[in-house]
């Protein structure tokens, strides 16, 4: 499963919402400041129709919970929900979100987590080309509940946090409608979600969670072709968007872990900035080794860094350890650490680390395919050479 927010859909959402976009402020890459240096001062919040449209799943764990009105037991359930849908344990994640809803039925956030868990499952089913009608029906009901609770929160509090919840719910709904092929509905939900996010920031500029959405917007606008940006009046900023996401990821806000997971994906798959991606990929693989997407990122990161880097070798061995314990990705995913393990064995041999090479070769020779055959030949050659030099 891709990280819970599949950010490639931003392209479609950006195109869908382009008619309402009035421009985004160019930001410099300065992750050390709260609001990165800009050509015209802090965030421009004057264009409510131009906010990021992929706002779903703004939900990584926090140690507190009081900012959202959560009791400790509710917060713990939501943290478990986030972890479980990142482990692809969707039934557990959904159950945990529903338990949290039952504990504090007046709060929007537990329902937003339920939306997140169901969206993650819909994404995985789409990757598998499987029927997701039942999950989508549960998602639609969760969205109705979320919007009702968010309207009540707005009426009672009239704050930025309620608008942030609303932006998340609408963005998630737009994402799911994209999977359904309902582009017009996704467009309208994207516009409404965008307006909610800008209003959230206008009311409360300290909502670091919203920086993730703003960073996504700047980044994905910047990834569009220059001609398309010109005609759609989209002024993106790839480094500025990444800087905002990194600021969010370095904070203690609820979105911080999600921001780091997203950065792992972007910096490996899209920008090939392997050095910058390294801490994010290491964290993703260590936290969620059951998730094939993060295992795949780890192998791609290792290949990008090169085997002379100890961190690259560690990533290959971490994924290989999962493999040797019997873990396998789903049948619809093409993922195999074998080729890199064979390269790693050759690297160890070149460095004279015969024992380390043999560990990789003996694991590989239990498999099938070209790498297994090569491993068996190399292992036999090593054993013959060892026997020849023994007295």
Buried (B, 14 or more C-beta within 10 A) or exposed (E): BBBBBBBEBBBBBBBBBBEBBEEBBBBEBBBEEEBBBBEEEBBBBEBBBBBBBBBBBBBBBBEEBEEBBBBEEBBBBBBBBBBBBBBBBBEBBBBBBBBBBEBBEEBBBBBBBBBBBBBBBBBBBBBBEEEBEEBBEBBBEBBEBBBEBBEBBBEEEEBBBBBBBBBBBBBBBBBBBBBEEBBEBBBBBBBBBBBBBBBBBBBBBEBBBBBBBBBBBBBBBBBBEEEBBEEBEBBBBBBBBBBBBBBBBBBEBBBBBBBBBBBBBBBBBBBEBBEBBBBBBBBBBEBBBBBBBBBBBBBBBBBBBEBEBEBBBBBBBBBBEBBBEEEEBEEEBEBBBBBBBBBBBBBBBEEEEBEBBBBBBEBBBEBEEEBBEBBBEBBEEBEEEEEEEEE
